[in-house]
Amino acid sequence: MRLQSFLSIGLAVLFAGSAPSLFPQAVPAARQGGLPLVVGAGFSDYSLDWGEGRRMAGPTVWVDWNFWNLSRLPSLLRGFGIEAEGHDINYAHPSSLPTMRQDTGEGGAIYTLRRYRLIHPYAKFLAGIGSIDFPDSTNPAYTHDTRDVLSPGGGVEYHAYRQLWVRGDYEYQFWRHIFGPNDLNPQGFTIGVSYNFWHGQ
């Protein structure tokens, strides 16, 4: 029952947030409308922060809910949105790290500068949970851990065709106190494609 309640509330918020797009004021209806939602997927290449020159790769997905349809907000504030993002850095293992895996699930704020028609620079700050598998020769029973993760980042989206955008993203992660007082700091780039459900960019 609790799950159904959360789903009902989520759908209500979704429709309430998109309602202003049904009555555009500044732009004709033929050019503006839909949901202020972006869904995307890409491929990431990350430095593991686990020894010199050790990199891995994996898929990334993201979902953005933006405030583009809230015409009553000042234009500067309409650049803000909420992003949820997941990484699965589990491929192209170095030979010395055959069991390494770094997964993250995060959410937070994103700000997109929409001053230009074809190029949208953005900055973001996300927080969430990281899961890591690793080799440990000193304690074979300890090969997995989870930690809070903070991730500042940013990038650029390029308008490729209609509602398709190409994204180039950089992210720097802080895995808090993963081994004693020290943070683990994986960082890397993601290239991907997103679909923007909002018309009238």
N, C-alpha and C positions, 0 to 999 in steps of 0.2 A: 504493500500500500504506500509505503514511503517513497519508493521509486516512482510510482504513478503520480504522486503529488509533485515530486520534483520535475517530472516530465511535463505535467500540466502547467506548472509555473514557468518553466523554460519556454514552452510554446507561447504562453501569454506574453512574456517579455519579448520574444522574437517578433510576434505580430504587432505589438505595441510600438516597438522600435522602428518597424518598417512602415507604420501607418502614415507618417508625414510624407513618405515618398509617393503616396497615392494622390497627394494634392500639391504638386510642385508649384512654386510661385515665381521664382526667378528664371526658370528655364522651361520652355514648352514641354508638354507631356510627352511628345514624340521623342524627345531627346533625353529625358531624365525619368528614372523610375527603377523598380526592382528592389532587391534586398541589398543593403550595404555590406555584403558578405564576399569574402575572397577565400577560395580554397586552392591550395597548391601542393605540389610534390616536386622533389628534386633529389640530387645526388650530392653527398657531402664528402669532403676530403679533410681529415683532421690530423693535427699533430697531437699525440697522446699525452705529452708531458710525462713520458715513462721511458727515460733513456734517450740517448742522442739519435736524432734522425728517424724516430719511429713514428710512422704514420699509418692510419687505417681509413677505411671509407665505408659508406653505407647510405641508405635512403633517409630522407627527411620529409615530413609532411607538416603543413601548417594551415590554420584557419584564422582569418581576421574578421572581426566585426567592427566596422568603422562608423563614425558619427557624421558621415557625409550628408545624410538625409535630414539632419536636424538643422533646418534653415534658420531657426531663431538664435542659434549660437553664433558668436563672433566667428568670422572666417578662420581666424588663427586657431581656435579651439576645435574646429571641424576637422583638423588634421589628425586628431587623436583617435585611437582605436584600441581594441583588445585583441591580443594574439595568443593562440594556443599552438604549441609546436612540439613535435616529437622527433628525436634522432635515434637511429639504430646503427651505431658504428661497430660493425661486426664482420667486415669483409676486408680482403687484401691484408691478411695477418702477416706481420714480420715473422721470419722463421724462428726467432727467439721467443715469440709470444703467441703460440698457437691457440691458447685458450682466452686471449684477451677479448673483452667486449665492453663497450661503454654505451649505455642507453639512457636517454633523458626524456622526461615529460615535463613541460613547463608552460606557464602562462604569465601574462603581464601586459604592459603598456607598449604601444607602438605609436610613433608620430610620423606622419607622411607629409612631406612638403609637396603640395599639388599645384604649385605655381606654374609648372611647365606641362604642356599637353602630352608629350611623348615620354618624358622621363620623370619619375617620382623618387627622389632620394628619401630615405627614412632612417630613423633611429629607434631602438627598442631596448627595453629592460625587462627580462623575464626571470622568474623564480619557479623552482619545482623540485623534483626528485631525480636523482641519478642512481643507476644500478651499474655495478662494475664487476666483471669476472677477471681474475688475474692469476698469474702463477706466483707461488710463494714457496721457495725452497726451504725456508726455515720452519714453516708450519703448514704442511700439506692439507690440514683440515680447514685452514682459513684461506679461501680462494674467492670469496664473494662478499660484497658489502653494498650498502646503500647510504646515500648522504643527501642533504639539502644542497641544491645547486643554484647559484646566481649567474646570470648571463647577460651582460651588456653586449650590444652589437648594433649593426646597421648595414645598409646596402642601398641598392638602386633597383627599381623596377622599370622596365622598358616596354612601352606599348607595341606589341608585335602585330596583332591582327584582331580587330573587333574587340572582344572582351578577354582576349588572351594577352597575358603579360609575362615577360621573361624576368626572372629575379636573380640577382647576384648578391649574396649575403655573406657577411663575416660575423663570427660570434666568438667571444672569449668567455670561458666558463670558470667559475670558482666552485670546486667541490670542497665544501667546508670541512676542515680538520679530518681529512680522509685517513691519514696515518699520523697520529699524534697531533701536534699543533699546526702542522703544515697543510696548506691547500693544494689540491691537484688542479692544474690549469690547462685542460685541453682547449685547443682553439683551432678554428678552421673555416673553410669556405664552402658555400652551398650554391649550386647552380640549378635552377628549376623553372617550372612554368606554373602560372596560376591563372585561374578563371575568376573574373570579377563579375558578380551578379548585378552590380549597380550600373545602370546606363547613365550616360551624360557626363563622362569624365572630362 
